[in-house]
Amino acid sequence: MKVFEYMPELEGDEMQYINRLLDELPEDKVELFIKIYRARRKDPMLLLILALIGFFGVAGIHRFFVGHIGMGILYFLTAGLCFIGTIVDMINYKNFAFEFNRKIALEIKQEINV
Amino acid sequence: MNISGSFKKLFFLHFEWMALTAGLILMALLDPFSEAATLCPVERLGFEFCPGEGLGRSISHAFRGDLLASISMHPAGILAILIIIGRIGSIFRRNLNIKHNNSEQ
């Protein structure tokens, strides 16, 4: 419930995950976590828009954006695997964002707990 | 957990590597010597040029062990196989991590 008040923009799996992660943290640490997490997380909607650019210009920006350097280069060289890859990624964009944010959240929690 | 929730979870865990593996298998099954063999929707629509030109046939050559022909078809063919296999590996590592974390809680 706490996370819902601090970060209303989270939804679904991400909200549940952050909720579970912050369960046993004290109030002040939760606030610190939320501040850092909000600054570092990637918004899924932005990923979708970056993937869309693949149809009109350069493909693969969204892959670089979430840290898949190899796939980014491959998409860049082949116009998003002949657009098939871009279309698949437009179905899958929420998962990329969640995968990235999950990693970031764990890192932040470890940094705070030290 | 309800049905749509567990479906979402399965989708998150398994969709991408399945798509990549399916793509690799399809490209490996292409006939590398046929000019007409292509998976590319741009070419099927009738356009002449596509930057992924020859990648499928290049990967197909590489799977048959003909590396020189693979490079001459598309220089990035072998690189593409390595990158895709690397990405599948990183998905599996991520899924193992998730399993591990869930069993701890």
Backbone of each chain as ProteinMPNN parsed JSONL, in Angstrom:
{"seq_chain_A": "MKVFEYMPELEGDEMQYINRLLDELPEDKVELFIKIYRARRKDPMLLLILALIGFFGVAGIHRFFVGHIGMGILYFLTAGLCFIGTIVDMINYKNFAFEFNRKIALEIKQEINV", "coords_chain_A": {"N_chain_A": [[0.839, -1.212, 0.0], [2.011, 1.172, 0.692], [3.785, 1.845, -1.39], [2.081, 2.416, -3.433], [1.068, 4.893, -2.692], [3.358, 6.474, -2.859], [4.43, 6.129, -5.456], [2.403, 6.414, -7.804], [2.503, 5.91, -10.497], [3.389, 3.39, -11.094], [2.511, 0.073, -12.234], [0.718, -3.053, -12.171], [2.755, -5.916, -12.401], [5.199, -4.708, -11.766], [4.595, -2.958, -9.684], [3.745, -4.831, -7.715], [6.136, -6.191, -7.369], [7.93, -4.213, -6.42], [6.593, -3.549, -4.09], [6.862, -5.928, -2.6], [9.582, -5.933, -2.347], [10.082, -3.756, -0.711], [8.982, -4.421, 1.644], [9.985, -4.965, 4.309], [11.441, -2.763, 4.921], [12.293, 0.24, 6.766], [10.431, 3.379, 7.18], [11.86, 5.769, 6.395], [13.876, 4.789, 4.796], [12.424, 3.69, 2.745], [11.441, 5.987, 1.534], [13.826, 7.119, 0.584], [14.61, 5.106, -1.182], [12.517, 5.222, -3.077], [12.936, 7.757, -4.166], [15.457, 7.472, -5.475], [14.86, 5.348, -7.168], [12.843, 6.337, -8.805], [14.27, 8.171, -10.268], [15.97, 6.539, -11.731], [14.581, 4.558, -13.097], [13.202, 3.078, -16.137], [10.715, 4.184, -18.323], [8.056, 2.241, -19.552], [6.445, 3.175, -21.665], [8.032, 4.986, -23.043], [9.893, 3.25, -24.093], [8.327, 1.858, -25.937], [7.805, 3.895, -27.771], [10.389, 4.462, -28.664], [10.931, 2.021, -29.885], [9.14, 2.157, -31.965], [10.33, 4.063, -33.61], [11.969, 2.534, -35.118], [10.577, 1.831, -37.426], [10.653, 4.052, -39.02], [13.159, 5.179, -39.039], [16.041, 4.764, -37.487], [16.638, 1.551, -36.28], [16.481, -0.306, -33.206], [17.17, 1.373, -31.106], [15.774, 1.18, -28.732], [16.753, -1.181, -27.712], [19.427, -0.588, -27.094], [18.865, 1.229, -25.134], [17.875, -0.204, -22.937], [20.1, -1.612, -22.346], [20.86, -3.857, -23.848], [23.338, -4.342, -25.615], [24.489, -5.895, -27.701], [22.243, -6.957, -29.142], [21.217, -4.506, -29.877], [23.118, -3.532, -31.721], [22.845, -5.495, -33.695], [20.158, -5.099, -34.497], [20.396, -2.524, -35.47], [22.042, -2.896, -37.701], [20.491, -4.492, -39.362], [18.056, -3.328, -39.866], [16.245, -3.831, -37.715], [16.019, -6.695, -37.778], [14.802, -7.038, -40.343], [12.375, -5.697, -39.758], [10.782, -7.571, -38.483], [11.762, -8.164, -35.941], [11.41, -5.678, -34.721], [8.612, -5.512, -34.643], [7.985, -7.7, -32.987], [9.204, -6.78, -30.656], [7.593, -4.633, -30.072], [5.385, -5.884, -29.117], [6.434, -6.93, -26.857], [7.427, -4.964, -25.195], [6.899, -4.119, -22.562], [7.986, -6.08, -20.983], [10.739, -5.782, -21.352], [11.166, -3.342, -20.096], [10.379, -4.012, -17.501], [12.223, -5.997, -16.878], [14.606, -4.523, -16.881], [14.048, -2.571, -14.882], [13.667, -4.132, -12.655], [16.212, -5.148, -12.155], [17.553, -2.738, -11.6], [16.127, -1.942, -9.299], [16.812, -3.928, -7.429], [19.566, -3.432, -7.228], [19.561, -0.831, -6.134], [18.354, -1.331, -3.679], [20.276, -2.919, -2.45], [22.391, -1.07, -2.287], [21.304, 0.81, -0.519], [20.904, -0.636, 1.81], [23.44, -1.09, 2.823]], "CA_chain_A": [[0.0, 0.0, 0.0], [2.88, 2.338, 0.796], [4.348, 2.191, -2.694], [0.994, 2.995, -4.213], [0.976, 6.322, -2.372], [4.562, 7.193, -3.285], [4.646, 6.07, -6.906], [1.165, 5.953, -8.442], [2.666, 5.582, -11.913], [3.686, 1.966, -11.269], [1.324, -0.753, -12.408], [0.83, -4.499, -12.345], [3.854, -6.712, -11.855], [6.251, -3.873, -11.206], [4.084, -2.511, -8.385], [3.818, -5.958, -6.782], [7.538, -6.511, -7.101], [8.494, -3.169, -5.549], [5.928, -3.707, -2.798], [7.491, -7.037, -1.889], [10.974, -5.573, -2.077], [10.15, -2.733, 0.332], [8.125, -4.861, 2.74], [10.527, -4.906, 5.673], [12.26, -1.55, 5.099], [11.677, 1.333, 7.538], [9.803, 4.439, 6.38], [12.797, 6.726, 5.796], [14.594, 4.121, 3.723], [11.482, 3.562, 1.631], [11.427, 7.265, 0.823], [15.097, 7.23, -0.134], [14.538, 4.154, -2.299], [11.598, 5.734, -4.102], [13.587, 8.892, -4.835], [16.471, 6.991, -6.416], [14.239, 4.464, -8.158], [12.122, 7.152, -9.78], [15.238, 8.805, -11.164], [16.72, 5.599, -12.563], [13.792, 3.551, -13.817], [12.828, 3.427, -17.507], [9.275, 4.12, -18.516], [7.721, 1.347, -20.669], [5.869, 3.908, -22.795], [9.162, 5.546, -23.798], [10.471, 2.13, -24.839], [7.452, 1.589, -27.081], [8.008, 4.954, -28.764], [11.716, 4.251, -29.26], [10.84, 0.873, -30.79], [8.393, 2.633, -33.135], [11.247, 4.783, -34.499], [12.529, 1.526, -36.005], [9.868, 1.782, -38.708], [10.848, 5.263, -39.821], [14.539, 5.627, -39.117], [17.055, 3.859, -36.961], [16.061, 0.517, -35.418], [17.322, -0.846, -32.144], [17.483, 2.332, -30.036], [15.193, 0.691, -27.478], [17.621, -2.229, -27.177], [20.542, 0.095, -26.42], [18.306, 1.96, -24.0], [17.782, -1.085, -21.765], [21.378, -2.242, -22.076], [21.188, -5.014, -24.691], [24.187, -3.723, -26.631], [24.637, -6.785, -28.853], [21.005, -6.944, -29.919], [21.09, -3.164, -30.452], [23.943, -3.466, -32.931], [22.223, -6.371, -34.703], [18.963, -4.426, -35.016], [20.836, -1.353, -36.233], [22.605, -3.327, -38.986], [19.553, -5.22, -40.215], [16.75, -2.653, -39.778], [15.38, -4.55, -36.789], [15.779, -8.025, -38.356], [13.783, -6.84, -41.39], [11.138, -5.227, -39.119], [10.114, -8.606, -37.673], [12.208, -7.958, -34.576], [10.769, -4.474, -34.181], [7.205, -5.813, -34.34], [7.97, -8.556, -31.797], [9.541, -5.971, -29.49], [6.471, -3.774, -29.712], [4.504, -6.708, -28.292], [7.158, -7.38, -25.681], [8.188, -3.844, -24.636], [6.73, -4.014, -21.113], [8.898, -7.014, -20.339], [12.088, -5.196, -21.328], [11.192, -2.321, -19.055], [10.31, -4.671, -16.199], [13.504, -6.679, -16.657], [15.591, -3.497, -16.525], [13.694, -1.924, -13.618], [13.868, -5.124, -11.618], [17.642, -5.161, -11.857], [17.856, -1.459, -10.956], [15.544, -1.914, -7.953], [17.649, -4.772, -6.56], [20.825, -2.719, -6.98], [19.324, 0.287, -5.22], [18.093, -1.864, -2.346], [21.551, -3.322, -1.861], [23.146, 0.134, -1.942], [20.704, 1.47, 0.641], [21.031, -1.464, 3.009], [24.807, -1.11, 3.349]], "C_chain_A": [[0.868, 1.255, 0.0], [3.336, 2.814, -0.582], [3.308, 2.877, -3.567], [0.857, 4.485, -3.95], [2.171, 7.1, -2.919], [4.687, 7.262, -4.803], [3.403, 5.562, -7.617], [1.35, 5.56, -9.907], [3.015, 4.109, -12.148], [2.397, 1.186, -11.484], [1.699, -2.228, -12.457], [2.002, -5.143, -11.633], [4.886, -5.86, -11.146], [5.856, -3.398, -9.819], [4.19, -3.624, -7.35], [5.258, -6.23, -6.361], [8.15, -5.503, -6.14], [7.889, -3.265, -4.153], [6.606, -4.777, -1.956], [8.904, -6.674, -1.46], [11.075, -4.639, -0.863], [9.454, -3.165, 1.609], [8.714, -4.583, 4.117], [11.371, -3.659, 5.918], [11.537, -0.518, 5.974], [11.285, 2.507, 6.633], [10.811, 5.343, 5.668], [13.569, 6.082, 4.653], [13.698, 3.917, 2.51], [11.471, 4.856, 0.83], [12.694, 7.463, 0.007], [15.086, 6.339, -1.377], [13.694, 4.718, -3.44], [12.232, 6.876, -4.885], [14.57, 8.398, -5.885], [15.825, 6.185, -7.537], [13.518, 5.277, -9.224], [13.081, 7.796, -10.772], [15.846, 7.802, -12.142], [15.849, 4.688, -13.408], [13.466, 4.042, -15.23], [11.327, 3.224, -17.666], [8.947, 3.231, -19.722], [7.199, 2.097, -21.9], [6.961, 4.504, -23.683], [9.813, 4.462, -24.655], [9.653, 1.829, -26.084], [7.682, 2.62, -28.178], [9.353, 4.804, -29.452], [11.694, 3.082, -30.235], [10.144, 1.278, -32.084], [9.291, 3.362, -34.128], [11.869, 3.818, -35.502], [11.837, 1.443, -37.348], [10.234, 2.946, -39.613], [12.306, 5.674, -39.955], [15.48, 4.545, -38.651], [16.4, 2.835, -36.031], [17.026, 0.171, -34.294], [17.669, 0.119, -31.035], [16.966, 1.816, -28.698], [16.06, -0.399, -26.861], [18.838, -1.624, -26.478], [20.062, 0.692, -25.107], [18.201, 1.076, -22.766], [19.024, -1.947, -21.599], [21.655, -3.519, -22.841], [22.04, -4.539, -25.862], [24.266, -4.586, -27.891], [23.41, -6.77, -29.741], [20.8, -5.578, -30.569], [21.87, -3.049, -31.741], [23.315, -4.294, -34.05], [20.989, -5.709, -35.329], [19.354, -3.254, -35.91], [21.299, -1.78, -37.626], [21.558, -3.929, -39.916], [18.152, -4.607, -40.217], [15.785, -3.45, -38.91], [15.007, -5.923, -37.303], [14.649, -7.949, -39.383], [12.414, -6.529, -40.792], [10.422, -6.29, -38.297], [10.457, -8.396, -36.203], [11.536, -6.757, -33.937], [9.322, -4.751, -33.791], [7.107, -6.678, -33.089], [8.245, -7.727, -30.55], [8.427, -5.023, -29.102], [5.413, -4.551, -28.935], [5.106, -6.88, -26.904], [7.734, -6.225, -24.858], [8.073, -3.751, -23.119], [7.704, -4.924, -20.381], [10.324, -6.488, -20.293], [12.197, -4.193, -20.199], [11.213, -2.98, -17.682], [11.63, -5.352, -15.873], [14.557, -5.683, -16.19], [15.305, -2.936, -15.133], [13.912, -2.852, -12.427], [15.325, -5.157, -11.161], [18.034, -3.898, -11.08], [17.358, -1.446, -9.51], [16.382, -2.742, -6.988], [18.948, -4.063, -6.204], [20.633, -1.615, -5.954], [19.115, -0.228, -3.803], [19.393, -2.29, -1.661], [22.373, -2.11, -1.441], [22.615, 0.767, -0.667], [20.976, 0.69, 1.911], [22.421, -1.463, 3.612], [24.978, -0.039, 4.413]], "O_chain_A": [[0.518, 2.267, -0.606], [3.285, 4.002, -0.902], [3.614, 3.791, -4.332], [0.567, 5.257, -4.863], [2.029, 8.232, -3.381], [5.005, 8.309, -5.366], [3.349, 4.392, -7.998], [0.462, 4.948, -10.501], [2.944, 3.632, -13.281], [1.334, 1.568, -10.995], [2.839, -2.594, -12.745], [2.216, -4.948, -10.436], [5.387, -6.218, -10.081], [6.663, -3.425, -8.89], [4.667, -3.398, -6.238], [5.56, -6.463, -5.191], [8.806, -5.878, -5.168], [8.585, -3.086, -3.154], [6.889, -4.58, -0.775], [9.365, -7.044, -0.38], [12.027, -4.719, -0.086], [9.34, -2.383, 2.553], [8.04, -4.035, 4.99], [11.954, -3.504, 6.992], [10.311, -0.414, 5.927], [11.735, 2.617, 5.492], [10.648, 5.651, 4.487], [13.884, 6.739, 3.66], [14.167, 3.967, 1.373], [11.489, 4.833, -0.401], [12.638, 7.923, -1.133], [15.491, 6.751, -2.464], [14.095, 4.697, -4.603], [12.09, 6.96, -6.105], [14.536, 8.834, -7.036], [16.192, 6.32, -8.704], [13.575, 4.946, -10.409], [12.766, 7.951, -11.952], [16.201, 8.17, -13.262], [16.347, 4.092, -14.362], [13.45, 5.244, -15.496], [10.757, 2.234, -17.208], [9.497, 3.44, -20.803], [7.474, 1.706, -23.035], [6.838, 4.527, -24.907], [10.23, 4.711, -25.787], [10.205, 1.576, -27.155], [7.747, 2.28, -29.359], [9.464, 4.991, -30.664], [12.345, 3.124, -31.279], [10.504, 0.811, -33.165], [9.063, 3.303, -35.336], [12.251, 4.219, -36.601], [12.454, 1.022, -38.326], [10.135, 2.84, -40.836], [12.663, 6.423, -40.864], [15.69, 3.541, -39.332], [15.688, 3.21, -35.099], [18.239, 0.338, -34.425], [18.388, -0.249, -30.106], [17.613, 1.98, -27.664], [16.109, -0.539, -25.639], [19.238, -2.081, -25.407], [20.769, 0.662, -24.1], [18.416, 1.555, -21.652], [19.024, -2.898, -20.817], [22.614, -4.219, -22.513], [21.535, -4.352, -26.969], [24.13, -4.084, -29.007], [23.519, -6.592, -30.954], [20.275, -5.491, -31.679], [21.364, -2.537, -32.739], [23.256, -3.86, -35.2], [20.802, -5.756, -36.545], [18.747, -3.014, -36.953], [20.992, -1.115, -38.616], [21.719, -3.882, -41.136], [17.175, -5.286, -40.532], [14.651, -3.715, -39.309], [13.835, -6.3, -37.282], [13.671, -8.694, -39.306], [11.401, -7.041, -41.268], [9.546, -5.961, -37.496], [9.587, -8.439, -35.334], [11.142, -6.796, -32.771], [8.853, -4.293, -32.749], [6.26, -6.438, -32.229], [7.615, -7.928, -29.511], [8.315, -4.64, -27.937], [4.635, -3.964, -28.183], [4.389, -6.966, -25.906], [8.468, -6.477, -23.902], [9.026, -3.352, -22.45], [8.19, -4.59, -19.3], [11.041, -6.714, -19.319], [13.17, -4.18, -19.446], [11.967, -2.567, -16.801], [12.103, -5.297, -14.738], [15.302, -5.941, -15.245], [16.208, -2.837, -14.302], [14.289, -2.415, -11.34], [15.629, -5.189, -9.968], [18.732, -3.956, -10.068], [18.065, -1.001, -8.607], [16.637, -2.317, -5.861], [19.386, -4.077, -5.054], [21.427, -1.47, -5.025], [19.624, 0.349, -2.842], [19.59, -2.061, -0.468], [22.982, -2.11, -0.371], [23.393, 1.213, 0.176], [21.246, 1.27, 2.963], [22.583, -1.797, 4.785], [26.063, 0.102, 4.977]]}, "seq_chain_B": "MNISGSFKKLFFLHFEWMALTAGLILMALLDPFSEAATLCPVERLGFEFCPGEGLGRSISHAFRGDLLASISMHPAGILAILIIIGRIGSIFRRNLNIKHNNSEQ", "coords_chain_B": {"N_chain_B": [[-2.626, -17.514, -7.528], [-4.222, -15.815, -10.236], [-5.595, -16.743, -13.521], [-4.946, -14.977, -15.661], [-2.84, -13.603, -14.55], [-0.885, -15.612, -14.191], [-0.498, -16.306, -16.802], [0.606, -13.956, -17.815], [3.0, -14.009, -16.431], [4.245, -16.318, -17.453], [4.48, -15.467, -20.069], [6.258, -13.325, -19.761], [8.523, -14.716, -18.841], [9.126, -16.568, -20.879], [8.584, -15.76, -23.531], [10.399, -14.252, -25.174], [12.8, -15.731, -25.612], [11.756, -17.928, -26.884], [10.763, -16.795, -29.244], [13.165, -15.914, -30.403], [14.548, -18.356, -30.694], [12.829, -19.708, -32.433], [13.11, -18.053, -34.657], [15.843, -18.473, -35.268], [15.805, -21.227, -35.908], [14.09, -21.263, -38.121], [15.632, -19.73, -39.911], [17.84, -21.37, -40.125], [16.752, -23.48, -41.475], [16.277, -22.511, -43.97], [16.81, -22.664, -47.516], [19.99, -22.233, -48.616], [20.915, -21.866, -51.178], [18.945, -21.102, -52.866], [17.557, -18.438, -54.633], [15.082, -17.411, -54.172], [14.421, -17.968, -51.602], [13.379, -16.506, -48.707], [12.777, -14.847, -45.607], [12.061, -12.36, -45.276], [9.792, -9.777, -44.798], [9.797, -7.361, -46.149], [10.969, -7.827, -48.627], [9.116, -9.629, -49.594], [6.98, -7.998, -49.987], [7.698, -6.763, -52.246], [9.681, -4.854, -52.465], [12.964, -3.873, -53.497], [15.326, -3.427, -52.031], [16.702, -4.243, -48.867], [18.074, -3.738, -45.677], [18.682, -5.986, -44.228], [19.297, -7.792, -46.075], [20.092, -10.948, -47.301], [20.847, -11.939, -44.848], [19.456, -14.093, -43.686], [20.096, -16.209, -45.476], [22.807, -16.134, -45.127], [23.075, -16.932, -42.424], [22.034, -19.443, -42.671], [23.935, -20.673, -44.352], [26.074, -20.612, -42.532], [25.21, -22.364, -40.544], [25.436, -24.703, -41.947], [28.085, -24.975, -41.975], [29.616, -23.621, -43.819], [31.569, -21.213, -43.78], [32.855, -19.179, -45.28], [31.144, -18.704, -47.469], [29.023, -17.81, -46.003], [29.99, -15.385, -44.956], [30.292, -13.957, -47.314], [27.695, -13.68, -48.148], [26.385, -12.097, -46.17], [28.063, -9.968, -44.101], [27.565, -9.877, -41.371], [26.444, -12.208, -40.531], [27.487, -14.465, -39.004], [28.169, -13.145, -36.675], [25.601, -12.369, -35.939], [24.416, -14.82, -35.214], [25.972, -15.43, -32.945], [25.331, -13.243, -31.27], [22.559, -13.591, -30.913], [22.442, -16.111, -29.669], [23.842, -15.449, -27.366], [22.054, -13.62, -26.193], [19.862, -15.304, -25.692], [21.051, -16.934, -23.796], [21.421, -15.04, -21.743], [18.807, -14.516, -21.078], [18.04, -16.962, -19.995], [19.715, -16.993, -17.759], [18.672, -14.85, -16.316], [16.096, -15.858, -15.801], [16.704, -18.015, -14.146], [17.734, -16.628, -11.942], [15.397, -15.305, -11.099], [13.77, -17.462, -10.347], [15.309, -18.445, -8.252], [15.218, -16.274, -6.428], [12.466, -16.232, -5.886], [12.073, -18.647, -4.558], [13.368, -18.169, -2.24], [11.806, -16.37, -0.867]], "CA_chain_B": [[-2.532, -16.56, -8.648], [-5.282, -16.06, -11.21], [-5.135, -17.257, -14.81], [-4.286, -13.955, -16.486], [-1.567, -13.304, -13.9], [0.125, -16.633, -14.465], [-0.176, -16.214, -18.229], [1.545, -12.836, -17.966], [4.298, -14.418, -15.926], [4.823, -17.226, -18.445], [4.839, -14.626, -21.219], [7.474, -12.59, -19.399], [9.678, -15.598, -18.708], [9.469, -17.461, -21.987], [8.227, -15.328, -24.886], [11.468, -13.737, -26.028], [13.745, -16.758, -26.082], [11.052, -18.772, -27.849], [10.737, -16.087, -30.524], [14.521, -15.926, -30.975], [14.876, -19.718, -31.118], [12.045, -19.993, -33.628], [13.752, -17.343, -35.761], [17.091, -19.168, -35.629], [15.492, -22.503, -36.563], [13.564, -20.947, -39.453], [16.729, -19.293, -40.785], [18.711, -22.521, -40.383], [16.088, -24.392, -42.408], [16.223, -21.911, -45.307], [17.719, -23.223, -48.519], [20.913, -21.115, -48.856], [21.281, -21.697, -52.591], [17.807, -20.628, -53.652], [17.436, -16.974, -54.604], [13.738, -17.02, -53.752], [14.201, -18.248, -50.186], [13.527, -15.347, -47.845], [11.772, -14.653, -44.569], [11.931, -10.916, -45.096], [8.508, -9.254, -45.276], [10.012, -6.226, -47.061], [11.157, -8.379, -49.97], [7.859, -10.256, -50.036], [6.087, -6.933, -50.438], [8.115, -6.368, -53.587], [10.757, -3.88, -52.506], [14.215, -4.489, -53.911], [16.418, -3.312, -51.07], [16.46, -4.342, -47.434], [19.4, -3.793, -45.043], [18.925, -7.341, -43.735], [19.466, -8.59, -47.289], [21.071, -12.026, -47.266], [21.185, -12.391, -43.493], [18.894, -15.433, -43.51], [20.899, -17.168, -46.221], [24.122, -16.153, -44.49], [22.986, -17.769, -41.224], [21.809, -20.803, -43.142], [25.264, -21.164, -44.753], [26.91, -20.806, -41.348], [24.768, -23.584, -39.867], [25.928, -25.844, -42.713], [29.535, -25.034, -41.836], [30.298, -22.948, -44.929], [31.73, -19.872, -43.204], [33.217, -18.193, -46.305], [29.915, -18.345, -48.182], [28.215, -17.051, -45.056], [30.492, -14.007, -44.89], [30.062, -13.259, -48.578], [26.259, -13.354, -48.23], [26.15, -10.961, -45.276], [29.202, -10.034, -43.178], [27.186, -9.95, -39.96], [25.681, -13.431, -40.277], [28.024, -15.24, -37.882], [27.994, -12.267, -35.514], [24.192, -12.416, -35.544], [24.173, -16.076, -34.476], [26.579, -15.317, -31.618], [24.578, -12.288, -30.452], [21.258, -14.155, -30.552], [22.661, -17.16, -28.666], [24.196, -14.754, -26.124], [20.842, -13.055, -25.599], [19.081, -16.417, -25.141], [21.728, -17.314, -22.572], [21.189, -14.066, -20.671], [17.424, -14.696, -20.626], [18.014, -18.119, -19.095], [20.342, -16.612, -16.491], [17.691, -14.022, -15.619], [15.013, -16.707, -15.296], [17.237, -18.769, -12.997], [17.776, -15.679, -10.828], [14.039, -15.056, -10.628], [13.357, -18.684, -9.653], [16.075, -18.485, -7.02], [14.673, -15.267, -5.509], [11.114, -16.591, -5.458], [12.077, -19.751, -3.602], [13.851, -17.652, -0.966], [10.802, -15.583, -0.145]], "C_chain_B": [[-3.606, -16.86, -9.697], [-4.706, -16.392, -12.587], [-4.389, -16.195, -15.614], [-2.938, -13.574, -15.883], [-0.508, -14.326, -14.239], [0.476, -16.642, -15.948], [0.838, -15.106, -18.48], [2.942, -13.253, -17.536], [4.997, -15.351, -16.918], [5.298, -16.444, -19.66], [6.146, -13.903, -20.948], [8.687, -13.505, -19.404], [10.095, -16.207, -20.043], [9.244, -16.912, -23.383], [9.448, -15.026, -25.736], [12.397, -14.835, -26.512], [13.058, -17.701, -27.063], [11.029, -18.109, -29.224], [12.1, -16.146, -31.202], [14.883, -17.312, -31.487], [14.121, -20.078, -32.388], [12.669, -19.321, -34.84], [15.006, -18.052, -36.229], [16.79, -20.454, -36.398], [14.978, -22.252, -37.983], [14.691, -20.564, -40.403], [17.657, -20.456, -41.102], [18.094, -23.452, -41.422], [15.982, -23.824, -43.824], [17.184, -22.627, -46.253], [18.684, -22.121, -48.964], [21.2, -20.884, -50.343], [20.124, -21.191, -53.442], [17.66, -19.125, -53.502], [16.098, -16.559, -53.998], [13.532, -17.195, -52.246], [14.417, -16.986, -49.367], [12.421, -15.335, -46.805], [11.366, -13.193, -44.499], [10.615, -10.391, -45.64], [8.676, -8.088, -46.245], [10.175, -6.734, -48.487], [9.88, -9.013, -50.486], [6.874, -9.214, -50.534], [6.535, -6.376, -51.781], [9.18, -5.295, -53.635], [12.074, -4.578, -52.818], [15.228, -4.532, -52.772], [15.934, -3.478, -49.632], [17.826, -4.471, -46.77], [19.711, -5.177, -44.476], [19.137, -8.325, -44.872], [20.504, -9.693, -47.106], [21.383, -12.555, -45.881], [20.685, -13.815, -43.253], [19.746, -16.476, -44.205], [22.303, -17.28, -45.624], [24.13, -17.062, -43.267], [22.813, -19.231, -41.618], [23.119, -21.45, -43.611], [26.096, -21.497, -43.526], [26.514, -22.079, -40.607], [25.224, -24.828, -40.617], [27.448, -25.891, -42.741], [30.31, -24.317, -42.922], [30.513, -21.479, -44.572], [32.049, -18.825, -44.26], [31.987, -17.732, -47.066], [29.021, -17.496, -47.295], [28.653, -15.592, -45.013], [30.21, -13.261, -46.189], [28.587, -12.906, -48.757], [25.935, -12.104, -47.412], [27.234, -11.017, -44.212], [28.801, -10.24, -41.725], [26.5, -11.261, -39.595], [26.153, -14.207, -39.066], [27.882, -14.456, -36.584], [26.559, -12.346, -34.999], [23.888, -13.673, -34.755], [24.717, -15.954, -33.053], [25.758, -14.406, -30.713], [23.268, -12.904, -29.983], [21.421, -15.249, -29.499], [23.034, -16.532, -27.318], [22.974, -14.205, -25.416], [19.973, -14.157, -24.985], [19.703, -16.879, -23.825], [21.434, -16.35, -21.44], [19.745, -14.146, -20.186], [17.337, -15.869, -19.655], [18.616, -17.777, -17.74], [19.369, -15.791, -15.652], [16.591, -14.888, -15.013], [15.463, -17.537, -14.107], [17.273, -17.89, -11.761], [16.404, -15.487, -10.223], [13.53, -16.249, -9.827], [13.998, -18.728, -8.272], [15.484, -17.519, -5.991], [13.308, -15.663, -4.986], [11.127, -17.697, -4.411], [12.59, -19.285, -2.248], [12.735, -17.003, -0.156], [9.68, -16.446, 0.43]], "O_chain_B": [[-3.866, -18.022, -10.009], [-3.495, -16.333, -12.797], [-3.33, -16.468, -16.18], [-1.999, -13.257, -16.613], [0.632, -13.973, -14.539], [1.61, -16.947, -16.317], [1.792, -15.272, -19.24], [3.936, -12.907, -18.175], [6.188, -15.199, -17.19], [6.366, -16.711, -20.211], [7.035, -13.869, -21.798], [9.751, -13.136, -19.901], [11.288, -16.347, -20.313], [9.675, -17.538, -24.351], [9.541, -15.475, -26.879], [12.75, -14.875, -27.691], [13.702, -18.221, -27.975], [11.245, -18.766, -30.242], [12.199, -16.391, -32.404], [15.452, -17.451, -32.57], [14.682, -20.674, -33.308], [12.756, -19.915, -35.915], [15.222, -18.221, -37.429], [17.429, -20.743, -37.409], [15.376, -22.935, -38.927], [14.72, -21.004, -41.552], [18.203, -20.536, -42.203], [18.808, -24.13, -42.161], [15.646, -24.544, -44.764], [18.231, -23.126, -45.841], [18.261, -21.17, -49.621], [21.678, -19.814, -50.72], [20.311, -20.884, -54.62], [17.639, -18.6, -52.389], [15.986, -15.495, -53.389], [12.589, -16.645, -51.677], [15.526, -16.452, -49.335], [11.291, -15.747, -47.066], [10.449, -12.824, -43.764], [10.343, -10.543, -46.831], [7.8, -7.845, -47.075], [9.615, -6.175, -49.431], [9.589, -8.946, -51.68], [6.037, -9.496, -51.391], [5.812, -5.59, -52.391], [9.559, -4.855, -54.72], [12.276, -5.734, -52.447], [15.905, -5.54, -52.567], [14.903, -2.933, -49.236], [18.664, -5.237, -47.246], [20.877, -5.509, -44.264], [19.154, -9.538, -44.664], [21.661, -9.414, -46.793], [22.119, -13.533, -45.752], [21.4, -14.642, -42.687], [20.087, -17.502, -43.616], [22.909, -18.351, -45.611], [25.049, -17.858, -43.078], [23.366, -20.133, -40.988], [23.387, -22.614, -43.314], [26.748, -22.539, -43.478], [27.376, -22.795, -40.099], [25.386, -25.89, -40.016], [28.04, -26.722, -43.429], [31.538, -24.392, -42.953], [29.753, -20.609, -44.996], [31.572, -17.694, -44.164], [31.793, -16.537, -47.289], [28.347, -16.581, -47.767], [27.826, -14.68, -45.031], [29.922, -12.064, -46.168], [28.263, -11.937, -49.444], [25.294, -11.175, -47.903], [27.328, -12.007, -43.487], [29.602, -10.725, -40.926], [26.022, -11.414, -38.471], [25.356, -14.572, -38.201], [27.527, -15.005, -35.541], [26.322, -12.386, -33.792], [23.188, -13.619, -33.745], [24.048, -16.313, -32.085], [25.51, -14.728, -29.551], [22.894, -12.771, -28.817], [20.642, -15.319, -28.549], [22.609, -17.006, -26.264], [22.856, -14.304, -24.195], [19.415, -13.982, -23.901], [18.996, -17.177, -22.863], [21.221, -16.772, -20.303], [19.473, -13.876, -19.016], [16.659, -15.795, -18.63], [18.112, -18.203, -16.701], [19.247, -15.995, -14.445], [16.196, -14.689, -13.864], [14.698, -17.743, -13.164], [16.901, -18.321, -10.669], [16.244, -15.499, -9.002], [12.934, -16.082, -8.763], [13.342, -19.004, -7.267], [15.273, -17.884, -4.834], [13.004, -15.47, -3.809], [10.31, -17.701, -3.491], [12.301, -19.904, -1.224], [12.716, -17.074, 1.073], [8.763, -15.924, 1.063]]}, "name": "protein", "num_of_chains": 2, "seq": "MKVFEYMPELEGDEMQYINRLLDELPEDKVELFIKIYRARRKDPMLLLILALIGFFGVAGIHRFFVGHIGMGILYFLTAGLCFIGTIVDMINYKNFAFEFNRKIALEIKQEINVMNISGSFKKLFFLHFEWMALTAGLILMALLDPFSEAATLCPVERLGFEFCPGEGLGRSISHAFRGDLLASISMHPAGILAILIIIGRIGSIFRRNLNIKHNNSEQ"}
